[in-house]
Amino acid sequence: MEAPLGANVSIPAEARPAALRLYSQWQVFVAAFIGSTLAGGVLLAINFKRLGQSRRAAAALGLGALALVVLFAVGAVADANNPGRSRTSLPLASAFACYGIARGVQGQPYKLNVGNGGGRESWWKAIGWAVAGMLLVLVVVVALVMLGVSI
């Protein structure tokens, strides 16, 4: 059984010898800022999977996608009431939210991992996931516009 979300979680003994490479909180922030909450959720999910927490990995993916849908809706309403402001404030606010989640939920396991000889995953991989998230959002937006949906 998995520990409650945000609980102090130790790295499973079988995972320690592998010297895990985990994404840092700042990598999650950058991915979420460039590639949306979906990209931030992907990095969180990868970390959870590497820590042996498959259910939390699935939850991170689902919540990242759900947050993206909610942000689209909030952005549409906010932009209608105050044109232009939501385009800059929502991505930054959501990126900081992803950072806070990463720090609160994965901060201690990340520090323990580094202390056990693990390290930070490549920035190139984090940027790659961010660009993939950005492209996916772009494809969805273009498809919605082509279908006549007002964004």
C-alpha positions in Angstrom: 0.0 0.0 0.0 1.3 3.4 -0.9 1.8 6.1 1.7 -0.5 9.2 1.7 0.2 11.9 -0.7 2.9 14.3 0.7 4.0 11.8 3.4 7.7 11.3 4.0 8.4 8.4 1.7 11.7 6.6 1.6 13.1 5.1 -1.6 12.4 1.3 -1.8 15.5 -0.8 -0.9 15.4 -2.5 -4.3 15.5 0.9 -6.0 18.6 2.2 -4.1 21.3 0.3 -5.8 20.2 1.5 -9.2 21.1 5.1 -8.3 17.9 6.7 -9.7 18.0 9.7 -11.9 15.1 11.9 -11.0 13.8 15.2 -12.3 14.3 18.1 -9.9 11.6 20.6 -8.9 13.1 23.2 -11.2 13.0 20.9 -14.1 9.3 20.3 -13.4 8.8 24.1 -13.2 10.5 24.7 -16.6 8.6 21.8 -18.2 5.3 23.1 -16.9 6.0 26.7 -18.0 7.1 25.7 -21.5 4.9 22.7 -22.1 1.9 23.2 -19.8 0.9 21.3 -16.7 0.7 18.2 -18.8 4.5 18.2 -19.3 5.0 19.0 -15.6 2.8 16.0 -14.8 4.8 13.8 -17.1 8.0 14.6 -15.2 6.3 14.0 -11.9 4.9 10.7 -13.2 8.3 9.6 -14.4 9.7 10.3 -10.9 6.9 8.4 -9.2 7.4 5.4 -11.6 11.1 5.3 -10.9 10.3 5.5 -7.2 8.1 2.4 -7.5 4.8 4.4 -7.1 2.8 3.5 -10.2 -0.6 4.6 -8.9 0.8 8.1 -8.1 2.4 8.2 -11.5 -1.0 7.6 -13.1 -2.5 10.2 -10.9 0.2 12.8 -11.8 -0.5 12.2 -15.5 -4.3 12.5 -15.0 -4.1 15.6 -12.8 -1.6 17.2 -15.2 -4.1 16.7 -18.1 -7.1 17.8 -16.0 -5.2 20.9 -14.9 -4.5 21.8 -18.5 -8.2 21.5 -19.4 -9.1 23.7 -16.4 -6.5 26.3 -17.3 -7.9 26.5 -20.9 -11.4 27.1 -19.4 -10.2 29.6 -16.9 -8.0 31.3 -19.5 -11.0 31.7 -21.9 -13.2 33.2 -19.2 -10.4 35.4 -17.8 -9.4 36.6 -21.3 -13.0 37.5 -22.1 -13.2 39.7 -19.0 -9.6 41.1 -19.1 -8.0 40.6 -22.6 -4.3 39.5 -22.6 -3.7 39.1 -18.9 -4.4 35.4 -18.6 -1.9 34.6 -21.4 1.0 35.6 -19.2 -0.2 35.0 -15.7 -1.8 31.5 -16.0 1.3 29.7 -17.4 3.5 31.2 -14.7 1.1 30.5 -11.9 0.6 26.9 -13.1 4.3 26.4 -13.4 4.8 27.6 -9.8 2.0 25.3 -8.7 3.8 22.3 -10.3 7.0 23.4 -8.6 5.2 23.5 -5.3 3.7 20.0 -5.8 7.1 18.6 -6.9 8.8 20.1 -3.9 6.1 19.0 -1.4 5.5 15.5 -2.7 8.9 14.5 -4.2 11.3 16.9 -2.5 12.4 14.5 0.3 12.6 11.4 -2.0 14.7 13.5 -4.4 17.1 14.5 -1.6 17.3 11.0 -0.3 18.0 9.7 -3.8 20.9 12.2 -4.3 22.2 11.3 -0.8 22.2 7.6 -1.9 24.3 8.3 -5.0 21.4 9.1 -7.4 21.3 12.2 -9.4 19.3 14.7 -11.4 17.9 13.6 -14.7 19.2 15.4 -17.8 18.0 18.9 -18.5 17.9 18.0 -22.2 15.3 15.3 -21.4 13.3 17.8 -19.3 13.3 20.3 -22.2 12.4 17.6 -24.6 9.3 16.7 -22.6 8.5 20.4 -22.3 8.7 20.9 -26.1 6.6 17.7 -26.6 4.0 19.1 -24.3 4.0 22.5 -26.1 3.6 20.8 -29.5 0.7 18.6 -28.2 -1.1 21.7 -26.9 -0.4 23.5 -30.2 -1.9 20.5 -32.2 -5.0 20.5 -29.9 -5.5 24.3 -30.3 -5.1 24.2 -34.0 -7.6 21.3 -34.3 -10.1 23.2 -32.1 -9.7 26.3 -34.2 -10.2 24.3 -37.4 -13.3 22.8 -35.9 -14.7 26.3 -35.3 -14.3 26.4 -31.5 -13.6 29.8 -30.3 -10.5 29.9 -28.0 
